[in-house]
């Protein structure tokens, strides 16, 4: 299914010297062609991943690198892309269905297209979806509706800590502005992996708020650390009228848990939870009811990580905050330490620090899950705001360089 133009630009990129890759990337037309070729190149692996979490993580990591491609130095981009291509050679690949060869359908009134899209997604009807998605992708407004509907359809599913939404978030940032056909084929691969994965555990969304009592007043972090389910869910219910603010609080709580060293559980799952919660804060939500459903699904997944004791290898939060305030008066620390992360932020060198972290990950062959976490942590302070927005760089250190 790889078109000749896409195959040619991929071969040119792979065989070029560093200077040749930089020259190719500097040409806007060639850059779009290459980004489109990457999206087509991954299709057999994405389709063949089926419901396998580890394989889908490779897909998410690849999409994350492409999503960041406009902001990485070309030499780092090329190295990261090459590592992911090597990983994908070891993945199962699937023959793509013939339906993907169908051409775009004739444009219809937008409300009709949206109705047909919803029906075809529910019925997993590829022969209806392929021409419809390509037609809708040709119109900017219709394309935005496609993205919104996909985001809303996937947001509340908690399977593998929101892997569906993680895939969507990385793919959207990598491909939302590409030409119609590579965009549509990526959306179809995303839907295929959605249909193949098992559904997450269904949650009951309570209608009322929790009563105001001592349990509800216990902070989320304390309730989670102590595995106090009534206090934890009572606190979540008390915030249920403002579900996005509640998700923001969950995200911050999970961040603090990670910084405390609460990786009692499988670290890849906790990493996905962090990325999922961060992704949810950037997605559109159809209604208060839908946002509440997302909140309680995320809360149930979060409680699955409850119960830990703070590790003593890093100081407590007040000591971290105090160091941050005086960092510029301290000697410059080693970069891959908690002091190094806080010093970079205080000294205005955070952008360089993040690139150093990326370089080190590339030297370690792109550890699984690194790139989505790197992107989420880098942007998390802007998403959450508040007095603890500075804490997120420490998450990357805890997972990968601790």
Secondary structure, DSSP 8 states (H G I E B T S, - for coil): ---HHHHHHHHHHHHS-HHHHHHHHHSHHHHHHHHHHHHHHTHHHHHHTTT-HHHHHHHHHHHHHHHTTTTS-HHHHHHHHHHHHHHHTTS------GGGG--------HHHHHHHHHHHHHHT-HHHHHHHHHHHHTSHHHHHHHHHHHHHHHTT--TTTTHHHHHHHHHHHHHTTS-HHHHHHHHHHHHHHHHHS---------SS----SHHHHS-HHHHHHTT-HHHHHHHHHHTGGGHHHHHHHHHHHHHHHHHTT---S-HHHHHHHHHHHHHHTTS--S-HHHHHHHHHHHHHHHHTT------SSS--HHHHHHHHHHGGGS----TTSHHHHHHHHHHT-HHHHHHHHHHHHHHTT--TTHHHHHHHHHHHHHHH-STTGGGTHHHHHHHH--
